[in-house]
Amino acid sequence: MIKQVKALLSSIKVKLFCWFWLIAILSILTTRFIITQLSNDILTLAPHEGDRGHLHNISRRITRAQPADILDFLENFHRRGRLKMKRAFGTPPELWIKEVASGKLLTSSDNDLPVMKNYLSGKNFTELKTYQFPELRLTGPQQLTLNNKDYQFFVAVKENRKHFTMLFFSQLPPWVRIALPLVVSFIFCWLLARNLSKPILSMRSVANRLGDGDLSVRVNDAARRSDELGSLAKSFNQMAQKLELSLQAQKRLLGDVSHELRSPMTRLQIALGLAQKSSEDPANLSKHLQRCETEVHRLDQMIADVLALSRLENALHQLHFAKLDLAGLLEILIQDAQFTADEKSIKLVTKGIQSSQLQADSQLIASAIGNVLGNAVKYSPQDSNINVSLIHQDNYCVLSITDAGPGVPEHALEQLFDPFYRVAEARDRKTGGTGLGLAIAKQAVLAHRGKIEAKNNDSGGLTVTIQLPLDNFQPEQTDAG
């Protein structure tokens, strides 16, 4: 669940939604706030704690004193507490009184503030707030009834330092206040565009270098992302790696083919030269021509194997998948291999063959198994057995072919499936092979998302194991001897 949530949050769709949503909200709120400030340079804030306490103190004293002349009382109160209030507020606060019924204003201030008067006279106050003017703050109203009249009390405090919001809004030119939301949205959109375009530009640069022939180049920074662009970068790196491996395989194959063609071509030239010299000796001429025919056959077989291997190593090779009965195919291949095995009195013995249904290219699978069986027959000694088994493990069918040959050195097991590789001690050119059979088998198995490996037996001989996925087929479990 946590992995799914992380994957969702790291998705580029969610990021785009959040970014655009945030930009829209910020733009709307900023624009609305700017418009409000353009129409009114007075900010409405939460009540100032010190001013609210001062209003509460005045209200309590007036309620207790019940003066006949409220203005015279306030002036005396203001004069007596001037020093104390100066310590608390920095500058002495000024008291303003509004008679609710008539709208008449009274104040203890000596300053004529037309803006304050107009604001108090023209606005109907119902809730205690602090109103921020460019150079002072006004807090109120404190409701009070005196001599059967309703009053509203306000306290105004002059500020030597302008309020932060007033500095950036009220005192700025209108064009600056209008441009501010545009700048904010531009910055966020630029960051978003940069975040999305940087990995794309990186992949484009790598693609250009890849097109110029540098197949070792990779996308590094973008591949570490956890969103779709990161997945795209990883896929791009996998594609580049496959291209590099494919080109390396082609170069290696071309070099191996060039090297391997020299021997049969040399033998063919020698045989032709001897045939020319034996033109008057029919017996020798026939022997040398037969040798030429053998070498031509080997060249033809080698070319066919090279083409088959090249097609399998090509990523564009199309496989023809169909439902395949592997046990039935194996039975046919064993019968074919038995004809060759009879020449050496070798018997192919099946053990635990289980019916296996899978999706596969039957021609490729037959080629892979046929090559392994052919190798087992070729390197097994006279009057020996080759054991073949087909079982299920997890969601794989496992085919094992065990011969009674000399085996191979441990260091050569991994190279056994490389093109043109031969083990000099036992598996050399005297067998007449091209060294491509197991390489073709490996590529055919890998094309089916399977595995192939070889290991030496404790009792001697070599076991080649092929694993192929069953692909959701539910085969019947039967044994055959």
Stockholm file with secondary structure:
# STOCKHOLM 1.0

chainA/1-481         MIKQVKALLSSIKVKLFCWFWLIAILSILTTRFIITQLSNDILTLAPHEGDRGHLHNISRRITRAQPADILDFLENFHRRGRLKMKRAFGTPPELWIKEVASGKLLTSSDNDLPVMKNYLSGKNFTELKTYQFPELRLTGPQQLTLNNKDYQFFVAVKENRKHFTMLFFSQLPPWVRIALPLVVSFIFCWLLARNLSKPILSMRSVANRLGDGDLSVRVNDAARRSDELGSLAKSFNQMAQKLELSLQAQKRLLGDVSHELRSPMTRLQIALGLAQKSSEDPANLSKHLQRCETEVHRLDQMIADVLALSRLENALHQLHFAKLDLAGLLEILIQDAQFTADEKSIKLVTKGIQSSQLQADSQLIASAIGNVLGNAVKYSPQDSNINVSLIHQDNYCVLSITDAGPGVPEHALEQLFDPFYRVAEARDRKTGGTGLGLAIAKQAVLAHRGKIEAKNNDSGGLTVTIQLPLDNFQPEQTDAG
#=GR chainA/1-481 SS CHHHHHHHHTSHHHHHHHHHHHHHHHHHHHHHHHHHHHHCCCEEESCCHHHHHHHHHHHHHHHHHCCSSHHHHHHHHHHHTHHHHHHHHSSCCEEEEEETTTCCEEESCSSCCHHHHHHHHHCCCCSCEEEECSSEEEEEEEEEEETTEEEEEEEEEECSSCCHHIIIIISSCHHHHHHHHHHHHHHHHHHHHHHHHHHHHHHHHHHHHHHTTCTTCCCCTGGGCSSHHHHHHHHHHHHHHHHHHHHHHHHHHHHHHHHHHHHHHHHHHHHHHHHHHTTTCHHHHHHHHHHHHHHHHHHHHHHHHHHHHHHHHSTTCCCCCEEEEHHHHHHHHHHHHHHHHHTTTCEEEEEEECCCEEEECHHHHHHHHHHHHHHHHHHSCTTCEEEEEEEEETTEEEEEEECCSCCCCGGGTGGGGSTTCCCTTTSSGGGCCCSCHHHHHHHHHHHTTCEEEEEECTTSSEEEEEEEECTTCCCCCCCCC
#=GC SS_cons         CHHHHHHHHTSHHHHHHHHHHHHHHHHHHHHHHHHHHHHCCCEEESCCHHHHHHHHHHHHHHHHHCCSSHHHHHHHHHHHTHHHHHHHHSSCCEEEEEETTTCCEEESCSSCCHHHHHHHHHCCCCSCEEEECSSEEEEEEEEEEETTEEEEEEEEEECSSCCHHIIIIISSCHHHHHHHHHHHHHHHHHHHHHHHHHHHHHHHHHHHHHHTTCTTCCCCTGGGCSSHHHHHHHHHHHHHHHHHHHHHHHHHHHHHHHHHHHHHHHHHHHHHHHHHHTTTCHHHHHHHHHHHHHHHHHHHHHHHHHHHHHHHHSTTCCCCCEEEEHHHHHHHHHHHHHHHHHTTTCEEEEEEECCCEEEECHHHHHHHHHHHHHHHHHHSCTTCEEEEEEEEETTEEEEEEECCSCCCCGGGTGGGGSTTCCCTTTSSGGGCCCSCHHHHHHHHHHHTTCEEEEEECTTSSEEEEEEEECTTCCCCCCCCC
//
